[in-house]
Amino acid sequence: MESVEPHRFDKRRRLHVNRSSLMAPRPKPKPPKPIKKFWLGAYIFGIQEGGPIREPILGLYIGDAGNNSRYCVWYSNFKVHANDWALMHNQNPKYTVFSELGKIRLIQYEVADPITIDELVPENNRTQIAIVKQMKDWFLVRIIISYNNDKNTHNIMVEYPGVAPKELFGKPLWGHLREAGNVPGSVWFLFAGAG
C-alpha cells in the first residue's frame, strides 16, 4: 500500500516554519544600565510553619526605568528553617499568606550614585525586615539591605496590602534578600501549598 502525505490533497493554507530558526540562539538581553531611580512594590508576605518553627518570608518587586524587573525573596537567618524541619520530620510545611500581589502601590526609591538593578540587591547582603506600621488595609515594612561589610546600605519602606501578623509587629529580623527571577511566578514556588 502506498503512503500518501496528509496535506497532499488538502487545499487549506499551511504555515511553513523554518525549523532551523526555532533552534537558533536568542540574542542575550541587554545588560541593565546604571540609574538613580527604581520602582519598588510589595509582592508577597507570609509565614511558613514546620513544627515549632514559624518563619516569615517576604517577596519584593524591583523595577528600573527600562524594562528590567526583579522579584526578590527574603530568607531568614534561622539555623533550621521551617521547610527543612518539616522535611526532616516527614511533614508538609504549612503556609499562611498575609499579603499577596494585588492592588499595590509602587514606591520610587532613589540612590545617590547610579547603580544597576542587580547592584541594588548585591549577592552577599544582610537584610533586616521589620513591620513598623499597620493601617486599615495595608502594613508598612522597613527593609534595610546592608552590603560591603555594612559599609553600604539601602533603607526602604514598602507598603504591603492586608493585615500583618501581630507577633511580628515591631520585631526586626535579619536574613538575606535574593533575586528569585524576573517574572512574577518566580516567588510563588516558595508558597507551593498556598492559594
C-alpha positions in Angstrom: 0.0 0.0 0.0 1.3 3.4 -1.0 1.6 6.1 1.7 0.1 9.5 1.0 1.2 12.7 2.7 -1.7 14.0 4.7 -1.5 17.5 3.3 -1.2 16.5 -0.4 -4.9 16.8 -1.2 -5.7 19.4 1.5 -6.0 22.8 -0.2 -6.0 24.8 3.1 -3.1 27.2 3.6 -0.3 25.9 5.7 2.1 27.8 7.9 5.6 26.8 6.9 8.2 27.1 9.6 11.9 27.0 9.2 12.8 24.5 11.9 16.4 25.7 12.0 15.2 29.2 13.0 13.5 27.7 16.1 16.8 26.3 17.3 18.8 29.4 16.7 20.2 31.1 19.8 18.2 34.0 21.0 20.0 37.3 21.5 21.2 38.0 25.0 19.2 40.6 26.9 20.9 44.0 27.1 22.6 44.5 30.5 20.8 47.0 32.7 22.2 50.5 32.7 23.2 52.3 35.9 20.4 54.6 37.1 19.4 56.5 40.2 15.6 55.8 40.4 14.0 52.5 41.0 10.4 51.3 41.5 9.6 49.1 44.4 6.5 47.2 45.2 5.1 44.6 47.7 4.9 41.2 46.2 4.1 38.7 48.9 4.4 38.4 52.7 3.7 35.2 54.5 4.7 32.7 57.1 5.8 29.1 56.6 5.4 26.7 59.5 7.1 23.4 60.2 6.6 22.0 63.7 7.5 24.7 66.3 9.1 27.0 63.7 7.2 29.9 62.3 9.3 31.6 59.6 8.4 34.8 57.8 9.1 35.0 54.0 8.8 38.3 52.1 8.7 38.9 48.3 9.7 42.3 46.8 9.3 43.6 43.3 12.1 45.9 41.9 11.9 47.7 38.5 14.1 50.2 36.8 13.3 52.9 34.3 13.8 50.5 31.4 12.1 47.1 31.0 14.1 45.3 33.8 12.3 43.7 36.6 13.5 41.6 39.6 11.4 39.6 42.0 13.3 39.1 45.2 12.8 36.9 48.2 13.9 37.4 51.8 15.1 34.4 53.7 15.6 34.4 57.5 18.9 33.6 59.3 17.2 30.8 61.3 19.5 27.9 62.0 16.8 25.5 61.0 14.2 26.7 58.5 10.5 25.7 58.8 10.6 23.9 55.4 13.7 21.9 56.4 12.2 20.9 59.8 9.0 19.7 58.0 11.0 17.6 55.5 13.2 16.1 58.3 10.1 15.0 60.1 8.2 13.7 57.1 5.6 16.5 57.3 4.3 19.1 54.9 5.1 22.7 55.8 2.1 25.0 56.3 1.9 28.3 54.5 -0.1 31.4 55.6 -0.1 34.3 53.2 -0.9 37.7 54.8 -0.3 39.8 51.7 -0.1 39.0 48.0 0.2 40.7 44.7 -2.9 42.7 44.1 -3.6 46.4 44.3 -0.1 47.5 45.2 1.4 51.0 45.2 4.8 51.3 43.5 7.2 53.4 45.5 10.0 55.3 44.0 13.4 54.7 45.6 16.4 56.9 44.7 20.1 56.2 45.2 22.9 58.8 45.5 25.1 57.4 42.7 23.8 55.5 39.7 23.8 51.7 40.0 22.2 48.8 38.0 19.1 47.0 39.2 21.3 44.0 40.1 23.5 46.1 42.3 20.5 47.3 44.3 20.4 43.7 45.8 24.0 42.6 45.8 24.9 38.9 46.0 26.4 39.0 49.6 24.0 41.1 51.6 22.5 41.1 55.1 18.9 42.3 55.1 16.7 43.3 58.0 12.9 43.4 57.8 10.5 44.8 60.3 6.8 45.5 60.2 6.6 49.1 61.5 3.0 50.3 61.0 -0.4 48.8 60.5 -3.1 50.8 58.7 -6.7 49.8 57.8 -5.9 47.9 54.5 -2.1 47.7 54.4 1.0 47.5 56.6 4.4 49.1 56.2 7.6 47.0 56.1 11.0 48.5 56.6 13.7 46.8 54.6 17.4 47.5 55.2 19.8 46.0 52.7 23.4 46.0 54.0 26.5 45.1 52.0 30.2 45.6 51.7 30.7 44.6 55.3 28.0 47.0 56.4 29.7 50.0 54.7 26.7 50.5 52.3 23.0 50.3 53.0 19.7 50.8 51.3 16.8 51.8 53.7 13.5 51.1 52.0 9.9 51.3 53.2 7.3 49.3 51.3 3.5 49.1 51.7 2.1 45.6 51.7 -1.7 45.2 51.3 -3.5 43.3 54.0 -3.2 42.8 57.8 0.2 41.9 59.2 0.8 39.0 61.7 0.6 40.6 65.1 3.5 38.5 66.6 6.0 40.1 64.1 4.9 43.7 64.6 8.0 45.9 65.5 10.3 42.8 65.7 13.4 43.3 63.5 14.5 40.1 61.8 17.8 39.5 59.9 18.2 37.4 56.8 19.3 37.6 53.1 17.5 39.2 50.1 18.0 37.2 47.0 16.8 37.6 43.4 14.4 34.8 42.5 13.9 35.8 38.9 12.4 38.4 36.5 8.9 37.1 36.2 6.0 37.2 38.8 5.9 33.4 39.2 9.5 33.4 40.5 8.4 33.9 44.1 5.3 31.6 44.2 7.5 28.5 44.3 8.0 29.3 48.0 4.3 29.1 48.7 3.5 25.9 46.8 0.9 24.9 49.3 -0.8 28.3 49.4 -3.5 29.6 47.2 
